[in-house]
Amino acid sequence: DAPAADFARERESLGFSPQEITAELLVVARVLERHGEAEARATVDRCLVVYVERVTAELAERARRDPLTGLLNHRAFHAQLAAEAARARRYRGSIALVAFDLDRFKETNDRAGHQEGDRLLRAFAAALAGTVRETDFAGRTGGDEFAALLLEAGPRDVERFLARLREGLPEGLSASAGAAHLPAECSTAEHLLAAADRRLYADKTARAA
């Protein structure tokens, strides 16, 4: 299958679209069949199936990602939260949700422009992605709003997580945060979101005072 796979990679490097690559592979397969090359045709067919599966998986994953930051987008993060909350209830596990809102983001965006605002969003996203564990999830849930879903994490784990995150932020960038826990204080994903948002608002109000 290697030659056909190499063919697909070469075409991708030249900027060919998945539709164009698929069409070329189908043409190659038909030519091989016409010349009685059954084994080679079968190889191209296998490559075509593998290629379509890979492209489909990549497109599905891209649809889950925020294009600016690469984190899970709003829909994907909330779907993951609902799934993990159900799993935690079923298997008596625990999860923590930490919601974030960048401090003074609107003022910076208005004063320095959208390019600077985008730079700050990417910087926070990179720090957040670098702080969560492989088993955790990070998402951009709004304009300057982010969230982290920490599996099997209690209050002390959240404290350590926030300390590591704040140490990793570049100078001049900070964020308010609010955390909530399931099942210790919340029973559903909706309750978890509401509790984290209340604490986020309280933290943001205290920071602005």
Backbone hydrogen bonds, N-H to C=O, Kabsch-Sander energy under -0.5 kcal/mol:
donor,donor_aa,acceptor,acceptor_aa,energy
5,A,1,D,-2.3
6,D,2,A,-3.0
7,F,3,P,-2.2
8,A,4,A,-2.0
9,R,5,A,-2.3
10,E,6,D,-2.6
11,R,7,F,-2.3
12,E,8,A,-2.2
13,S,9,R,-2.2
14,L,10,E,-1.1
15,G,12,E,-1.6
16,F,11,R,-2.4
21,I,17,S,-2.4
22,T,18,P,-2.6
23,A,19,Q,-2.3
24,E,20,E,-2.2
25,L,21,I,-2.4
26,L,22,T,-2.2
27,V,23,A,-2.0
28,V,24,E,-2.6
29,A,25,L,-2.4
30,R,26,L,-2.2
31,V,27,V,-2.4
32,L,28,V,-2.5
33,E,29,A,-2.2
34,R,30,R,-2.3
35,H,31,V,-1.5
36,G,33,E,-1.5
37,E,32,L,-2.9
38,A,36,G,-1.6
41,R,37,E,-2.6
42,A,38,A,-2.4
43,T,39,E,-1.9
44,V,40,A,-2.3
45,D,41,R,-2.4
46,R,42,A,-2.2
47,C,43,T,-2.3
48,L,44,V,-2.6
49,V,45,D,-2.2
50,V,46,R,-2.5
51,Y,47,C,-3.0
52,V,48,L,-2.6
53,E,49,V,-2.3
54,R,50,V,-2.4
55,V,51,Y,-2.8
56,T,52,V,-2.6
57,A,53,E,-2.2
58,E,54,R,-2.5
59,L,55,V,-2.6
60,A,56,T,-2.2
61,E,57,A,-2.3
62,R,58,E,-2.5
63,A,59,L,-1.9
64,R,60,A,-0.6
64,R,61,E,-0.9
65,R,62,R,-1.2
66,D,71,L,-3.6
70,G,66,D,-2.8
72,L,138,A,-1.9
73,N,64,R,-2.8
77,F,73,N,-2.8
78,H,74,H,-2.2
79,A,75,R,-2.1
80,Q,76,A,-2.2
81,L,77,F,-2.6
82,A,78,H,-2.3
83,A,79,A,-2.1
84,E,80,Q,-2.8
85,A,81,L,-2.5
86,A,82,A,-2.0
87,R,83,A,-2.2
88,A,84,E,-2.6
89,R,85,A,-2.1
90,R,86,A,-2.2
91,Y,87,R,-2.5
92,R,88,A,-0.5
93,G,88,A,-2.2
95,I,182,L,-2.7
96,A,150,L,-2.6
97,L,180,A,-2.6
98,V,148,A,-2.7
99,A,97,L,-0.5
99,A,178,G,-3.1
100,F,146,F,-3.0
101,D,176,S,-1.7
102,L,144,D,-1.9
103,D,174,S,-2.2
105,F,102,L,-0.9
108,T,104,R,-1.9
109,N,105,F,-3.0
110,D,106,K,-2.8
111,R,107,E,-2.4
112,A,108,T,-3.2
113,G,108,T,-0.5
113,G,109,N,-1.4
117,G,113,G,-1.8
118,D,114,H,-3.1
119,R,115,Q,-2.0
120,L,116,E,-2.2
121,L,117,G,-2.2
122,R,118,D,-2.6
123,A,119,R,-2.3
124,F,120,L,-2.6
125,A,121,L,-2.4
126,A,122,R,-2.4
127,A,123,A,-2.0
128,L,124,F,-2.7
129,A,125,A,-2.9
130,G,126,A,-1.8
131,T,127,A,-0.7
131,T,128,L,-1.0
132,V,128,L,-2.1
136,D,133,R,-1.4
137,F,149,L,-2.0
139,G,147,A,-2.6
140,R,72,L,-2.6
141,T,139,G,-0.7
141,T,145,E,-1.4
142,G,145,E,-1.6
146,F,100,F,-1.6
147,A,139,G,-2.2
148,A,98,V,-2.5
149,L,137,F,-3.0
150,L,96,A,-3.0
150,L,148,A,-0.6
151,L,149,L,-0.6
152,E,94,S,-3.2
153,A,150,L,-0.6
158,V,154,G,-2.1
159,E,155,P,-2.2
160,R,156,R,-2.4
161,F,157,D,-2.4
162,L,158,V,-2.8
163,A,159,E,-2.2
164,R,160,R,-2.3
165,L,161,F,-2.4
166,R,162,L,-2.6
167,E,163,A,-1.8
168,G,164,R,-1.3
168,G,165,L,-0.5
169,L,165,L,-0.6
169,L,166,R,-0.6
173,L,170,P,-1.8
174,S,172,G,-0.5
176,S,101,D,-2.6
178,G,99,A,-2.0
180,A,97,L,-2.0
182,L,95,I,-2.6
185,E,181,H,-1.4
186,C,181,H,-1.1
192,L,188,T,-2.1
193,L,189,A,-2.4
194,A,190,E,-2.3
195,A,191,H,-2.5
196,A,192,L,-2.4
197,D,193,L,-2.4
198,R,194,A,-2.1
199,R,195,A,-2.0
200,L,196,A,-2.2
201,Y,197,D,-2.6
202,A,198,R,-2.1
203,D,199,R,-2.3
204,K,200,L,-2.6
205,T,201,Y,-2.6
206,A,202,A,-2.2
207,R,203,D,-2.2
208,A,204,K,-1.8
209,A,205,T,-0.9
